[in-house]
Amino acid sequence: MTGIDWILGSATTAIAFLYSSVGHAGASGYIALLALHGTAAEELRSSALLLNILVSLITSVQFLRSGHWSARLFFPSALVSMPLAAIGGMITLPATLLHTLIGGVLVYSAVTFIIHPREAERISQPRLPILMVLGGVIGLLSGVIGVGGGIFLTPLLISRRWSTTKTAAGVSSLFILVNSLAGLAGAAYGGGIHRSAQLPVMAVSALVGGGIGATMGSGHFSVTTLKRILAAVLMLAGGKLILL
């Protein structure tokens, strides 16, 4: 392995650990890392989604095994989001305005979690049509950008008090997995899957970081710790979208 491989591998492990501890897979982090490395634009989305699939598979197993899960929240949102994520994967848009707007929303969500780090005292049940519409919007955005959607779904579930923090993480982890698969399928249909040459090194590193992070997040970290990590994840993701 070269020095660049070691740097990429270490950074990927750190990203996977950080994101997986809150039920995410790290696509926005991998995109930023690959972009800084000079990866060709056509390789960014497919490479990030492939890494996302690996990490979200591990994360889903860990959070669901620990009982952090809600079928009522997952199925209505995921069933609508998957086809729209596939459609989004076929679309290529001028990214600047879209990324700036979405990045601003993520940074705002991060600040909210910093100000209110405690668990909500009451959890309410959202209406199914609302979940389905929001799932569709998140799926489409996720497909266009090349992420799994957890950075949108988790803060939404928590801020609307539709879920506890750990349940939101468990729902988001499986949501990310199915949307990443759909987005990758859409990308393959729309123009093919183009992988970075660094993908094997990053994949091994992501599996290591994701396994440790998911184990800690699902069973050991407190809610306050998870919210602080989530705030950091959203801040990083939002900053990446605004600046890159």
Secondary structure, DSSP 8 states (H G I E B T S, - for coil): --HHHHHHHHHHHHHHHHHHTTT---HHHHHHHHHHHT--HHHHHHHHHHHHHHHHHHHHHHHHHTT---HHHHHHHHHHHHHHHHHHHH----HHHHHHHHHHHHHHHHHHHHH--S--S------HHHHHHHHHHHHHHHHHHTS-SHHHHHHHHHHTTSS-HHHHHHHHHHHHHHHHHHHHHHHHHHT-----TTHHHHHHHHHHHHHHHHHHHHHTS-HHHHHHHHHHHHHHHHHHHHH-
